[in-house]
C-alpha cells in the first residue's frame, strides 16, 4: 500500500503537478472546470492544503493541475444570533471565522478542531473531520457545488435562490439530500457552504478524568459512553493514551520553563521530562466538557463525579481556576512541584480554549518543537522534517472490544519500533473513532520506510477485524475499494453522472 502518493505524505515530495490554478470566485471555478472537462485534464482541488497526515495537498495520481481554493475567503452573508449560520467559502480558515465573530457577533462561537488556526473549515468538514464539540459533518449544509460536468448546483433550500428566507436556515430541503454526495468524494468542487454556529454558553467547564488502572479501560469507555448518550457530557470526550497526553503538553511546558524560569539546554530538557512525568503519569486520561447555566453545570458535574467513582481521578478546569492557579503557582515556581504545575497550566490554556471555540496552533507547535523547528509557523510544518501518518479506525461503542483492539494496535506499532499516539474520540452516541498516528523523521529514508510498513500493518489489523478507517490518506485510496464491491460500483456510477470525464481528483475515495 505504500504507493508513490505515499511518498508525498511522508517525504514531502508529491506526484508531478502540471501547474496550479488559483480561482477567487465561483464563476472562475466553473470556467476552469468546464475548460478541464473539454480538455479531459485532471484537476485536484484543495482548500488550504493543510490536511497533514492524510496527504496534504498531494493528489492521488500524477499529472493533475492543482486547484488551490485558499484565495476564496469570503464570509458572504451577515451573521446574526437569530440565525447562527455563516455562509463561507473554502479558503475561510478557523482563524478567519473566529476573528470575524469576535468583531461582529461575539455572542456566537463554532465547533473548532485541534488542528492549526490556518486550516480550512469546509475542507476539514468535507473530509468528515471531528471538532471539539462533535463531528464537523453535522455542521455543514446548503452546499454550492460545481460538478465535474461543469454544472452549478445548490443543495437543500439554497436551491430556492437568494430571495428565499429558507436558503440558509433549513438544513434538509425537500426530496433526496444531495449534500452527502460531496463529502469524502470527487464528484465536484464545493465553492461555498452554510456552517452552523453556536451560542456561547454562560459557563463552560473542562473535565479531565485520569484512569487509575489501565486494566479498566473498557469499563472507562462504557461509563463515558453512557455520559455521552445521556447528554451529561455532550461535547466530544477525548481519551488519550500517555504518549498522546504527554506530547500535547510538552511544547507549552518547554516554552514556560524557558521564558519564565530561565532554563536552557540539558537543564531545560530534563525539567520538561520531570514536569511531564509529574503532571501526566497515567496511561489513559480523558478530556471532555460540560456547558450551560451555572446550575446545569453544577448538576452535571455532580452526576459525572458519582458515575466515575473510584474509576478515575476527576479534575475540573475553567477560566477562573486557570487564572488563579497560574497566579499562585507562577509565584511559587522556585519550588519544583509548583514549577511543573505552572508549566502544565501554560500548556493547557490554548487547549482549554478549544471548548470556547478558540482555534490554536498548539498541536502543530508540539510537532515543530519535537523536530527542532520552533522557528517555523504552524503553516510551515511541511518545511520541517516532521513526518505524520494517521491510521484512524471507527470503532463500536463497546468498551471490551475497544480495549482489546487498542491493545493490539499499540502492540503492532511496538513490533515495528514505533510509538502509537492515540486518542479515542467519543463523538456520537453509538460509535467512536480512534485517532492514531505515527511520528517519524521524514528526512531519513529508513524511518520513512519503517513508518510506511507500520501503517500498512495497522491497516491490515483493522481489516482483519472487519473494521475500516473513518478518513483515508491519499496512499490508501486504492486499498479502500478492496471490500464491498457493490457499494463502490454504485459510487462509480454516480461519478459517471456528475463527472462524466472523470476530471475531478481521479482516484480519490475509490473513483477514477
LUMTOR-259990 format. One record per residue (C-alpha): residue number from 1; residue in three letters; x, y negated, z. Coordinates in pm, whole numbers. Layout:
(atom NUM,ALA,(X,Y,Z))
...
//
This chain:
(atom 1,UNK,(0,0,0))
(atom 2,UNK,(300,-233,29))
(atom 3,UNK,(250,-385,-312))
(atom 4,UNK,(411,-673,-497))
(atom 5,UNK,(145,-901,-347))
(atom 6,UNK,(252,-793,0))
(atom 7,UNK,(595,-947,-63))
(atom 8,UNK,(426,-1284,-77))
(atom 9,UNK,(266,-1217,260))
(atom 10,UNK,(583,-1118,439))
(atom 11,UNK,(874,-1263,243))
(atom 12,UNK,(748,-1598,128))
(atom 13,UNK,(755,-1510,-242))
(atom 14,UNK,(441,-1470,-447))
(atom 15,UNK,(325,-1321,-775))
(atom 16,UNK,(412,-1551,-1063))
(atom 17,UNK,(176,-1851,-1095))
(atom 18,UNK,(134,-2034,-1425))
(atom 19,UNK,(63,-2370,-1260))
(atom 20,UNK,(-156,-2542,-1002))
(atom 21,UNK,(-492,-2709,-1063))
(atom 22,UNK,(-591,-2981,-815))
(atom 23,UNK,(-956,-3083,-858))
(atom 24,UNK,(-1102,-3358,-641))
(atom 25,UNK,(-1471,-3316,-724))
(atom 26,UNK,(-1731,-3051,-806))
(atom 27,UNK,(-1752,-3182,-1164))
(atom 28,UNK,(-1380,-3128,-1210))
(atom 29,UNK,(-1405,-2775,-1068))
(atom 30,UNK,(-1686,-2692,-1309))
(atom 31,UNK,(-1494,-2824,-1610))
(atom 32,UNK,(-1183,-2628,-1507))
(atom 33,UNK,(-1380,-2306,-1457))
(atom 34,UNK,(-1552,-2340,-1795))
(atom 35,UNK,(-1216,-2402,-1964))
(atom 36,UNK,(-1068,-2097,-1789))
(atom 37,UNK,(-1369,-1888,-1886))
(atom 38,UNK,(-1336,-1985,-2252))
(atom 39,UNK,(-962,-1913,-2246))
(atom 40,UNK,(-1007,-1597,-2036))
(atom 41,UNK,(-747,-1737,-1797))
(atom 42,UNK,(-749,-1621,-1435))
(atom 43,UNK,(-773,-1885,-1162))
(atom 44,UNK,(-720,-1833,-788))
(atom 45,UNK,(-899,-2089,-569))
(atom 46,UNK,(-773,-2165,-218))
(atom 47,UNK,(-900,-2424,29))
(atom 48,UNK,(-579,-2525,207))
(atom 49,UNK,(-384,-2201,156))
(atom 50,UNK,(-310,-2159,527))
(atom 51,UNK,(-463,-1811,559))
(atom 52,UNK,(-148,-1691,737))
(atom 53,UNK,(-110,-1321,797))
(atom 54,UNK,(-374,-1237,538))
(atom 55,UNK,(-192,-1359,229))
(atom 56,UNK,(-196,-1739,248))
(atom 57,UNK,(-226,-1889,-98))
(atom 58,UNK,(-86,-1578,-268))
(atom 59,UNK,(-306,-1434,-545))
(atom 60,UNK,(-365,-1061,-559))
(atom 61,UNK,(-225,-1033,-911))
(atom 62,UNK,(32,-1231,-1111))
(atom 63,UNK,(-49,-1462,-1399))
(atom 64,UNK,(-315,-1679,-1234))
(atom 65,UNK,(-350,-2055,-1216))
(atom 66,UNK,(-381,-2160,-852))
(atom 67,UNK,(-681,-2387,-788))
(atom 68,UNK,(-588,-2596,-485))
(atom 69,UNK,(-907,-2741,-333))
(atom 70,UNK,(-734,-2928,-49))
(atom 71,UNK,(-798,-3258,-228))
(atom 72,UNK,(-1175,-3212,-185))
(atom 73,UNK,(-1200,-3360,165))
(atom 74,UNK,(-1534,-3539,167))
(atom 75,UNK,(-1784,-3519,452))
(atom 76,UNK,(-2075,-3602,229))
(atom 77,UNK,(-2368,-3699,449))
(atom 78,UNK,(-2422,-3900,764))
(atom 79,UNK,(-2422,-3675,1070))
(atom 80,UNK,(-2681,-3730,1344))
(atom 81,UNK,(-2767,-3545,1668))
(atom 82,UNK,(-3122,-3495,1535))
(atom 83,UNK,(-2988,-3278,1251))
(atom 84,UNK,(-2649,-3149,1370))
(atom 85,UNK,(-2514,-3038,1032))
(atom 86,UNK,(-2204,-3151,841))
(atom 87,UNK,(-2202,-3122,462))
(atom 88,UNK,(-1835,-3061,393))
(atom 89,UNK,(-1603,-2979,104))
(atom 90,UNK,(-1339,-2702,113))
(atom 91,UNK,(-1049,-2935,186))
(atom 92,UNK,(-1206,-3061,509))
(atom 93,UNK,(-991,-2933,793))
(atom 94,UNK,(-1067,-2870,1157))
(atom 95,UNK,(-879,-3190,1244))
(atom 96,UNK,(-1073,-3391,983))
(atom 97,UNK,(-1413,-3291,1118))
(atom 98,UNK,(-1311,-3328,1483))
(atom 99,UNK,(-1182,-3680,1422))
(atom 100,UNK,(-1493,-3770,1223))
(atom 101,UNK,(-1720,-3654,1505))
(atom 102,UNK,(-1515,-3841,1765))
(atom 103,UNK,(-1560,-4161,1568))
(atom 104,UNK,(-1919,-4127,1451))
(atom 105,UNK,(-2105,-3872,1663))
(atom 106,UNK,(-1911,-3783,1982))
(atom 107,UNK,(-2208,-3601,2138))
(atom 108,UNK,(-2153,-3319,1886))
(atom 109,UNK,(-1881,-3055,1854))
(atom 110,UNK,(-1824,-2744,1642))
(atom 111,UNK,(-1706,-2386,1661))
(atom 112,UNK,(-1327,-2412,1623))
(atom 113,UNK,(-1080,-2132,1563))
(atom 114,UNK,(-749,-2088,1740))
(atom 115,UNK,(-560,-2141,1416))
(atom 116,UNK,(-400,-2471,1318))
(atom 117,UNK,(-584,-2801,1306))
(atom 118,UNK,(-500,-2832,935))
(atom 119,UNK,(-684,-2514,833))
(atom 120,UNK,(-995,-2531,616))
(atom 121,UNK,(-1333,-2482,781))
(atom 122,UNK,(-1502,-2348,467))
(atom 123,UNK,(-1207,-2126,371))
(atom 124,UNK,(-1198,-1961,712))
(atom 125,UNK,(-1577,-1916,728))
(atom 126,UNK,(-1595,-1762,379))
(atom 127,UNK,(-1338,-1502,486))
(atom 128,UNK,(-1552,-1435,796))
(atom 129,UNK,(-1312,-1582,1046))
(atom 130,UNK,(-1405,-1595,1413))
(atom 131,UNK,(-1427,-1916,1613))
(atom 132,UNK,(-1408,-1964,1988))
(atom 133,UNK,(-1787,-1967,2014))
(atom 134,UNK,(-1876,-1697,1761))
(atom 135,UNK,(-1838,-1572,1403))
(atom 136,UNK,(-1791,-1858,1159))
(atom 137,UNK,(-2011,-1672,908))
(atom 138,UNK,(-2314,-1777,1113))
(atom 139,UNK,(-2219,-2145,1090))
(atom 140,UNK,(-2223,-2182,711))
(atom 141,UNK,(-2527,-2208,482))
(atom 142,UNK,(-2659,-2406,187))
(atom 143,UNK,(-2362,-2341,-42))
(atom 144,UNK,(-2279,-2534,-357))
(atom 145,UNK,(-2103,-2293,-592))
(atom 146,UNK,(-1953,-2299,-939))
(atom 147,UNK,(-1984,-1938,-1055))
(atom 148,UNK,(-1726,-1769,-1275))
(atom 149,UNK,(-1971,-1818,-1563))
(atom 150,UNK,(-1944,-2196,-1510))
(atom 151,UNK,(-2295,-2238,-1367))
(atom 152,UNK,(-2351,-2475,-1073))
(atom 153,UNK,(-2591,-2329,-816))
(atom 154,UNK,(-2710,-2425,-469))
(atom 155,UNK,(-2824,-2164,-220))
(atom 156,UNK,(-3110,-2186,29))
(atom 157,UNK,(-3316,-2504,19))
(atom 158,UNK,(-3026,-2709,-114))
(atom 159,UNK,(-3166,-2593,-450))
(atom 160,UNK,(-3459,-2833,-392))
(atom 161,UNK,(-3230,-3128,-456))
(atom 162,UNK,(-3103,-3434,-273))
(atom 163,UNK,(-3453,-3573,-211))
(atom 164,UNK,(-3575,-3271,-14))
(atom 165,UNK,(-3583,-3312,365))
(atom 166,UNK,(-3515,-2935,389))
(atom 167,UNK,(-3188,-2939,197))
(atom 168,UNK,(-2957,-2948,499))
(atom 169,UNK,(-3164,-2813,786))
(atom 170,UNK,(-3328,-2480,693))
(atom 171,UNK,(-3058,-2213,655))
(atom 172,UNK,(-3254,-1936,483))
(atom 173,UNK,(-3455,-2083,197))
(atom 174,UNK,(-3714,-1878,14))
(atom 175,UNK,(-3656,-1547,-161))
(atom 176,UNK,(-3332,-1346,-167))
(atom 177,UNK,(-3045,-1509,24))
(atom 178,UNK,(-2758,-1560,-216))
(atom 179,UNK,(-2520,-1708,43))
(atom 180,UNK,(-2373,-1372,138))
(atom 181,UNK,(-2258,-1305,-218))
(atom 182,UNK,(-1990,-1570,-180))
(atom 183,UNK,(-1837,-1451,148))
(atom 184,UNK,(-1529,-1230,101))
(atom 185,UNK,(-1587,-1219,-274))
(atom 186,UNK,(-1459,-1359,-602))
(atom 187,UNK,(-1783,-1449,-778))
(atom 188,UNK,(-1736,-1826,-778))
(atom 189,UNK,(-1581,-2136,-624))
(atom 190,UNK,(-1761,-2287,-323))
(atom 191,UNK,(-1733,-2664,-355))
(atom 192,UNK,(-1938,-2769,-52))
(atom 193,UNK,(-2150,-2619,224))
(atom 194,UNK,(-2364,-2706,522))
(atom 195,UNK,(-2182,-2640,850))
(atom 196,UNK,(-2370,-2616,1178))
(atom 197,UNK,(-2266,-2842,1464))
(atom 198,UNK,(-2342,-2810,1834))
(atom 199,UNK,(-2445,-3049,2112))
(atom 200,UNK,(-2167,-3097,2364))
(atom 201,UNK,(-2283,-2921,2684))
(atom 202,UNK,(-2290,-3111,3016))
(atom 203,UNK,(-2044,-2868,3174))
(atom 204,UNK,(-1801,-2609,3039))
(atom 205,UNK,(-1601,-2361,3245))
(atom 206,UNK,(-1342,-2115,3116))
(atom 207,UNK,(-1350,-1772,3281))
(atom 208,UNK,(-1031,-1567,3295))
(atom 209,UNK,(-1051,-1206,3415))
(atom 210,UNK,(-727,-1015,3480))
(atom 211,UNK,(-791,-639,3471))
(atom 212,UNK,(-647,-482,3784))
(atom 213,UNK,(-586,-137,3630))
(atom 214,UNK,(-529,-78,3260))
(atom 215,UNK,(-683,269,3305))
(atom 216,UNK,(-1020,94,3340))
(atom 217,UNK,(-1007,-92,3007))
(atom 218,UNK,(-1309,97,2872))
(atom 219,UNK,(-1517,6,3176))
(atom 220,UNK,(-1396,-354,3147))
(atom 221,UNK,(-1512,-374,2784))
(atom 222,UNK,(-1854,-232,2876))
(atom 223,UNK,(-1905,-487,3155))
(atom 224,UNK,(-1804,-779,2932))
(atom 225,UNK,(-2026,-646,2651))
(atom 226,UNK,(-2324,-646,2888))
(atom 227,UNK,(-2248,-1006,2987))
(atom 228,UNK,(-2244,-1095,2618))
(atom 229,UNK,(-2572,-916,2542))
(atom 230,UNK,(-2744,-1086,2833))
(atom 231,UNK,(-2601,-1424,2727))
(atom 232,UNK,(-2432,-1483,3059))
(atom 233,UNK,(-2106,-1539,2870))
(atom 234,UNK,(-2229,-1646,2528))
(atom 235,UNK,(-1901,-1756,2373))
(atom 236,UNK,(-1657,-1507,2224))
(atom 237,UNK,(-1478,-1319,2501))
(atom 238,UNK,(-1114,-1257,2411))
(atom 239,UNK,(-945,-961,2580))
(atom 240,UNK,(-573,-993,2515))
(atom 241,UNK,(-302,-739,2586))
(atom 242,UNK,(4,-853,2779))
(atom 243,UNK,(204,-918,2462))
(atom 244,UNK,(-66,-1150,2325))
(atom 245,UNK,(-132,-1329,2654))
(atom 246,UNK,(233,-1397,2725))
(atom 247,UNK,(309,-1501,2367))
(atom 248,UNK,(24,-1754,2374))
(atom 249,UNK,(175,-1931,2676))
(atom 250,UNK,(549,-1933,2613))
(atom 251,UNK,(595,-2236,2388))
(atom 252,UNK,(384,-2459,2611))
(atom 253,UNK,(571,-2339,2916))
(atom 254,UNK,(905,-2387,2744))
(atom 255,UNK,(814,-2744,2648))
(atom 256,UNK,(712,-2832,3005))
(atom 257,UNK,(1019,-2677,3164))
(atom 258,UNK,(1243,-2854,2913))
(atom 259,UNK,(1088,-3200,2919))
(atom 260,UNK,(961,-3223,3277))
(atom 261,UNK,(1216,-3010,3462))
(atom 262,UNK,(1527,-3086,3256))
(atom 263,UNK,(1613,-2724,3184))
(atom 264,UNK,(1803,-2614,2875))
(atom 265,UNK,(1996,-2326,2723))
(atom 266,UNK,(2014,-1996,2905))
(atom 267,UNK,(1869,-2153,3221))
(atom 268,UNK,(1558,-2257,3026))
(atom 269,UNK,(1525,-1916,2864))
(atom 270,UNK,(1536,-1737,3199))
(atom 271,UNK,(1293,-1984,3355))
(atom 272,UNK,(1040,-1919,3077))
(atom 273,UNK,(1076,-1543,3127))
(atom 274,UNK,(1030,-1569,3504))
(atom 275,UNK,(734,-1807,3476))
(atom 276,UNK,(564,-1588,3216))
(atom 277,UNK,(603,-1278,3434))
(atom 278,UNK,(467,-1466,3734))
(atom 279,UNK,(151,-1609,3576))
(atom 280,UNK,(68,-1334,3323))
(atom 281,UNK,(166,-997,3471))
(atom 282,UNK,(-144,-797,3380))
(atom 283,UNK,(-175,-552,3091))
(atom 284,UNK,(-515,-692,2988))
(atom 285,UNK,(-662,-1037,3051))
(atom 286,UNK,(-987,-1174,2914))
(atom 287,UNK,(-1080,-1534,2843))
(atom 288,UNK,(-1438,-1643,2786))
(atom 289,UNK,(-1660,-1932,2876))
(atom 290,UNK,(-1983,-2043,3041))
(atom 291,UNK,(-2157,-2365,2939))
(atom 292,UNK,(-2475,-2551,3027))
(atom 293,UNK,(-2602,-2768,3308))
(atom 294,UNK,(-2421,-2755,3641))
(atom 295,UNK,(-2690,-2529,3790))
(atom 296,UNK,(-2688,-2296,3489))
(atom 297,UNK,(-2310,-2265,3500))
(atom 298,UNK,(-2301,-2200,3877))
(atom 299,UNK,(-2568,-1929,3846))
(atom 300,UNK,(-2390,-1761,3553))
(atom 301,UNK,(-2053,-1767,3732))
(atom 302,UNK,(-2207,-1608,4041))
(atom 303,UNK,(-2353,-1329,3828))
(atom 304,UNK,(-2024,-1273,3644))
(atom 305,UNK,(-1839,-1253,3975))
(atom 306,UNK,(-2089,-999,4107))
(atom 307,UNK,(-2067,-784,3791))
(atom 308,UNK,(-1688,-781,3775))
(atom 309,UNK,(-1648,-696,4143))
(atom 310,UNK,(-1317,-526,4209))
(atom 311,UNK,(-1255,-455,3841))
(atom 312,UNK,(-1066,-776,3766))
(atom 313,UNK,(-931,-1089,3931))
(atom 314,UNK,(-1150,-1383,3830))
(atom 315,UNK,(-1022,-1738,3776))
(atom 316,UNK,(-1235,-2030,3660))
(atom 317,UNK,(-1096,-2342,3498))
(atom 318,UNK,(-1250,-2672,3392))
(atom 319,UNK,(-1105,-3012,3306))
(atom 320,UNK,(-1119,-3133,3667))
(atom 321,UNK,(-939,-2826,3801))
(atom 322,UNK,(-672,-2851,3534))
(atom 323,UNK,(-606,-3217,3607))
(atom 324,UNK,(-595,-3165,3983))
(atom 325,UNK,(-382,-2852,3959))
(atom 326,UNK,(-134,-3020,3729))
(atom 327,UNK,(-104,-3326,3954))
(atom 328,UNK,(-34,-3118,4266))
(atom 329,UNK,(192,-2857,4108))
(atom 330,UNK,(386,-3109,3899))
(atom 331,UNK,(473,-3297,4216))
(atom 332,UNK,(599,-2971,4370))
(atom 333,UNK,(787,-2850,4062))
(atom 334,UNK,(1112,-2824,4259))
(atom 335,UNK,(959,-2502,4401))
(atom 336,UNK,(979,-2202,4163))
(atom 337,UNK,(617,-2089,4213))
(atom 338,UNK,(484,-2442,4164))
(atom 339,UNK,(705,-2496,3858))
(atom 340,UNK,(580,-2173,3698))
(atom 341,UNK,(215,-2259,3755))
(atom 342,UNK,(257,-2620,3640))
(atom 343,UNK,(416,-2487,3321))
(atom 344,UNK,(124,-2246,3278))
(atom 345,UNK,(-127,-2531,3310))
(atom 346,UNK,(64,-2728,3047))
(atom 347,UNK,(37,-2426,2815))
(atom 348,UNK,(-330,-2361,2893))
(atom 349,UNK,(-453,-2717,2833))
(atom 350,UNK,(-472,-2701,2450))
(atom 351,UNK,(-623,-2350,2463))
(atom 352,UNK,(-886,-2469,2710))
(atom 353,UNK,(-974,-2746,2465))
(atom 354,UNK,(-1095,-2489,2212))
(atom 355,UNK,(-1409,-2442,2421))
(atom 356,UNK,(-1481,-2813,2379))
(atom 357,UNK,(-1433,-2798,2002))
(atom 358,UNK,(-1085,-2949,2003))
(atom 359,UNK,(-859,-2785,1742))
(atom 360,UNK,(-498,-2716,1835))
(atom 361,UNK,(-172,-2607,1673))
(atom 362,UNK,(-69,-2412,1985))
(atom 363,UNK,(-84,-2065,1828))
(atom 364,UNK,(135,-2163,1533))
(atom 365,UNK,(367,-2367,1754))
(atom 366,UNK,(428,-2049,1954))
(atom 367,UNK,(534,-1871,1633))
(atom 368,UNK,(765,-2155,1530))
(atom 369,UNK,(922,-2155,1876))
(atom 370,UNK,(971,-1778,1870))
(atom 371,UNK,(1156,-1802,1539))
(atom 372,UNK,(1364,-2106,1639))
(atom 373,UNK,(1195,-2370,1422))
(atom 374,UNK,(1028,-2613,1659))
(atom 375,UNK,(1141,-2887,1421))
(atom 376,UNK,(864,-2782,1179))
(atom 377,UNK,(496,-2875,1195))
(atom 378,UNK,(227,-2606,1201))
(atom 379,UNK,(155,-2668,832))
(atom 380,UNK,(517,-2583,754))
(atom 381,UNK,(505,-2231,901))
(atom 382,UNK,(593,-2081,562))
(atom 383,UNK,(927,-2266,574))
(atom 384,UNK,(1031,-2065,879))
(atom 385,UNK,(1137,-1701,887))
(atom 386,UNK,(825,-1610,1082))
(atom 387,UNK,(659,-1300,936))
(atom 388,UNK,(300,-1218,1031))
(atom 389,UNK,(80,-929,921))
(atom 390,UNK,(-274,-883,1053))
(atom 391,UNK,(-440,-542,1078))
(atom 392,UNK,(-776,-610,1240))
(atom 393,UNK,(-1042,-337,1257))
(atom 394,UNK,(-1406,-379,1352))
(atom 395,UNK,(-1494,-151,1643))
(atom 396,UNK,(-1817,-27,1801))
(atom 397,UNK,(-1915,-177,2136))
(atom 398,UNK,(-1823,139,2320))
(atom 399,UNK,(-1566,91,2593))
(atom 400,UNK,(-1444,451,2599))
(atom 401,UNK,(-1391,457,2222))
(atom 402,UNK,(-1227,113,2223))
(atom 403,UNK,(-980,210,2496))
(atom 404,UNK,(-891,532,2314))
(atom 405,UNK,(-842,366,1977))
(atom 406,UNK,(-649,66,2104))
(atom 407,UNK,(-411,302,2285))
(atom 408,UNK,(-349,483,1956))
(atom 409,UNK,(-286,154,1774))
(atom 410,UNK,(-30,42,2031))
(atom 411,UNK,(140,383,2024))
(atom 412,UNK,(154,379,1643))
(atom 413,UNK,(319,37,1645))
(atom 414,UNK,(566,153,1910))
(atom 415,UNK,(660,457,1699))
(atom 416,UNK,(764,208,1428))
(atom 417,UNK,(960,0,1684))
(atom 418,UNK,(706,-283,1675))
(atom 419,UNK,(510,-468,1940))
(atom 420,UNK,(140,-498,1863))
(atom 421,UNK,(-10,-834,1958))
(atom 422,UNK,(-376,-756,2014))
(atom 423,UNK,(-695,-935,2115))
(atom 424,UNK,(-1034,-765,2143))
(atom 425,UNK,(-1291,-1026,2045))
(atom 426,UNK,(-1642,-959,2174))
(atom 427,UNK,(-1810,-1179,1918))
(atom 428,UNK,(-2154,-1018,1880))
(atom 429,UNK,(-2389,-812,2094))
(atom 430,UNK,(-2314,-474,1935))
(atom 431,UNK,(-1965,-492,1785))
(atom 432,UNK,(-1622,-636,1844))
(atom 433,UNK,(-1310,-688,1636))
(atom 434,UNK,(-955,-602,1733))
(atom 435,UNK,(-748,-893,1602))
(atom 436,UNK,(-400,-743,1594))
(atom 437,UNK,(-79,-846,1426))
(atom 438,UNK,(287,-765,1384))
(atom 439,UNK,(563,-1025,1405))
(atom 440,UNK,(899,-989,1229))
(atom 441,UNK,(1180,-1185,1068))
(atom 442,UNK,(1090,-1212,701))
(atom 443,UNK,(1440,-1330,611))
(atom 444,UNK,(1553,-974,691))
(atom 445,UNK,(1455,-721,417))
(atom 446,UNK,(1490,-431,662))
(atom 447,UNK,(1249,-599,905))
(atom 448,UNK,(1007,-671,620))
(atom 449,UNK,(1005,-308,505))
(atom 450,UNK,(961,-186,862))
(atom 451,UNK,(662,-416,917))
(atom 452,UNK,(501,-300,593))
(atom 453,UNK,(540,65,693))
(atom 454,UNK,(394,-3,1034))
(atom 455,UNK,(98,-196,886))
(atom 456,UNK,(32,92,647))
(atom 457,UNK,(41,343,933))
(atom 458,UNK,(-205,134,1134))
(atom 459,UNK,(-442,112,838))
(atom 460,UNK,(-413,487,795))
(atom 461,UNK,(-513,527,1161))
(atom 462,UNK,(-813,302,1105))
(atom 463,UNK,(-923,507,805))
(atom 464,UNK,(-864,834,990))
(atom 465,UNK,(-1131,729,1241))
(atom 466,UNK,(-1370,618,966))
(atom 467,UNK,(-1331,254,1060))
(atom 468,UNK,(-1247,-49,848))
(atom 469,UNK,(-1081,-386,887))
(atom 470,UNK,(-1311,-686,908))
(atom 471,UNK,(-1076,-900,695))
(atom 472,UNK,(-829,-773,437))
(atom 473,UNK,(-485,-902,338))
(atom 474,UNK,(-411,-959,-29))
(atom 475,UNK,(-191,-649,-42))
(atom 476,UNK,(-478,-434,90))
(atom 477,UNK,(-731,-520,-181))
(atom 478,UNK,(-679,-207,-390))
(atom 479,UNK,(-697,18,-86))
(atom 480,UNK,(-1029,-108,50))
(atom 481,UNK,(-1217,29,-254))
(atom 482,UNK,(-1097,387,-200))
(atom 483,UNK,(-1409,472,1))
(atom 484,UNK,(-1781,401,-62))
(atom 485,UNK,(-1752,416,-442))
(atom 486,UNK,(-2121,341,-499))
(atom 487,UNK,(-2100,27,-290))
(atom 488,UNK,(-1802,-111,-478))
(atom 489,UNK,(-1958,-26,-814))
(atom 490,UNK,(-2257,-241,-716))
(atom 491,UNK,(-2013,-520,-624))
(atom 492,UNK,(-1853,-489,-969))
(atom 493,UNK,(-2196,-509,-1134))
(atom 494,UNK,(-2262,-836,-951))
(atom 495,UNK,(-1920,-959,-1061))
(atom 496,UNK,(-2013,-894,-1425))
(atom 497,UNK,(-2325,-1108,-1385))
(atom 498,UNK,(-2172,-1404,-1201))
(atom 499,UNK,(-1823,-1394,-1355))
(atom 500,UNK,(-1851,-1202,-1684))
(atom 501,UNK,(-1495,-1282,-1797))
(atom 502,UNK,(-1351,-1186,-1457))
(atom 503,UNK,(-1153,-1509,-1420))
(atom 504,UNK,(-1204,-1588,-1050))
(atom 505,UNK,(-939,-1429,-825))
(atom 506,UNK,(-901,-1094,-1010))
(atom 507,UNK,(-861,-806,-767))
(atom 508,UNK,(-981,-992,-459))
(atom 509,UNK,(-1216,-785,-245))
(atom 510,UNK,(-1233,-498,-486))
(atom 511,UNK,(-1335,-656,-815))
(atom 512,UNK,(-1121,-719,-1120))
//
